[in-house]
């Protein structure tokens, strides 16, 4: 008997038992505390109901409430009937995007050499909007994760609206409901590359387009940038699940779905039942089950409670939510194997055929927007790819990459794309930052927002890979997810060889249509439509109600009782969700935390661990930069001093970057340079400052070897970094060191800032 193996197994099982007991206690304590707090609130509501009310005729109040409740019920049924009719009307697959803007078709993806269901449209600027021809255009890519396109321009206060407000031309990537036969995600990526080519043809004299990707569209844009770095400008990815294994215990239950269902084979089965097409309503159903209180009660009750004003907004949102867009089997399988279960993209192990997708190839600045309130893509899933792709921040800098992340405290997943508050603050900040981000030295930054009296102040605080990892509660649990990936591969092989032939033999186009029609979310809509004869009189009844509407008084006690009942139903559904999530997580740990599964997971993790003990000093770009440390002139000396000041300050403000860009565009020798030449200059000098700081300073007199050059360089640096009164003490001290080194006496008067220092 191998006692070491036995001892290891015992240790693993004991450790897992401790984790399970801790999770059990944490869940129980949190659920109990939440329920006690809610029951106290409900008891207070009930006590208010029992308080006597002067001048109240209980029977009159009851009659008024019954009349109002009946009318609202009719109006709600009519609204659901309209939703069902709209759903049926689009059963031919021609579902328009939910854009709140007019647009014109630029490229239909079906006309490309490899046809896809994606198209490029140009958004028509609303009245009063002027496009600045000198500003780079935007291309916005929405997710095809069961829903349709247009959520990034769903309302005037949106990503489209923010881009227009800043004077940018806006292009939008939309898609049809059904994929083209044989369409793959590689085909989609190449179609988006063709879209960028067309945008560049239309805007030949401006910088490369900004690319914005929402959720699934975010990682799609990263695939695009990794394959075609020369075509893509700055990238903003919002709520994009780049590292699906990430998350914290007790908070992110959706990441356990793959392990609970056994990996990818259920998606393969659903696609086979659809005759090679995966029904997007199944993805939407997964989203709805995350929050049953909202999906099955609160959303509908909100319509019922405010049906006089809420119906139009409800129908507009449902047009997007209930579009149910389809995927080919190859598409959904790639997504599940490489993202949801396999988590291969972040580790550089995702492939399109023989082509390996390497995120290190991306040269564009990247902005990542995530939220702690997002239960679909928490910050760990949005950011952990950085730690998986780069060994540390030095590697990010050595490769010339700029990554900026922005965290919201509470907004939910959909709110990242559609919230007017987010559009007016975070998305506006992201749009504004696009002008300045390429002037940032390479590195990893957190964007911090502070509302000032005059404007929104934006600061870029340098961060390390460890700062990203601190958002997680450790990554030991990833061994369990690696075991899920191995189980998934085994399950897929078994399904393909033993089950798939029989399923495909029973499926044809007619059975697939019937399969789609009978999915729960589709039935929910089609049954509540004019196709149901029981709802035939509902339209006429609703018109009568609207003509004789008698809303109940706001202080009616029966209306208050209705609100209390709704709150109790929501509370109980939330309790069910919390208990269900606890069971799912505990069962996941019980199965995949066991010794056999841990061994499987550890084997799967071999080769995924960062082996980037690569000597960054040996990278060609770093070697070339350090070889030229004493080569250059006024431009190199000026940029080097700016980079050194940024290092001393410890953060960078947007206003400083904007001044730098303005000077680079108007002052010689920078104005004569092209965009790529200036970017290369900043990159090289940042490498010199990062890897040879003292030599970088000491060699400044050799770069600036005439009094005139030294004066001009110091003046330009002060115009960017200053004025003196606002400079950070460490940056100001370093600037005085530059003056002494270059032989210029500092001003006789000492500023208040220096006195304070």
Secondary structure, 3 states (H helix, E strand, C coil): CCHHHHHHHHHHHHHHHHHHHHHHHHHHHHHHHHHHHHHHHHHHHHHHHHCCCCCCCHHHHHHHHHHHHHHHHHHHHHHHHHHHHHHHHCCCCCCCCCCCCCEEEEEEHHHCCCCCCEEEEEECCCCCCCCCCCCCCEEEECCCCCCCCCHHHCCCCCHHHHHHHCCCCEEEEEECCCCCCCCCHHHHHHHHHHHHHHHHHHCCCCCCCEEEEECHHHHHHHHHHHHCCCCCCCEEEECCCCCCCCCCCCCCHHHHHHHHHCCCHHHHHHHHHCCCEECCHHHHHHHHHHCHHHHHHHHHHHHHHCHHHHHHHHHHHHHHHCCCCCEEHHHHHHHHHHHHCCCCCCCCCCEECCEECCHHHCCCCEEEEEECCCCCCCHHHHHHHHHHHCCCHHHHHHCCCEEEEEEECCCCHHHHHHCHHHHHCHHHHHHHHCCCHHHCCCEEEEEEEEECCCCEEEEEEECCHHHHHCCCCCCCCHHHHHHHHHHHHHHHHHHHHHHHHHHHHHCCHHHHHHHHHCCHHHHHHHCCCCCCHHHCCHHHHHHHHHHCCCCCCCCCHHHHHHHHHHHHHHHHHHHHHHHHHHHHHHHHHHHHCCHHHHHHHHHHHCCCCCCCCCCHHHCHHHHHHHHCCCCCCHHHHHHHHHHHHHHHHCEEEHHHHHHHHHHHHHCCCCCCCCHHHHHHHHHHHHHHHHHCHHHHHHCHHHHCCCHHHHHHHHHHHHHHHCCHHHCCHHHHHHHHHHHHHCCCCCCCCCCHHHHHC
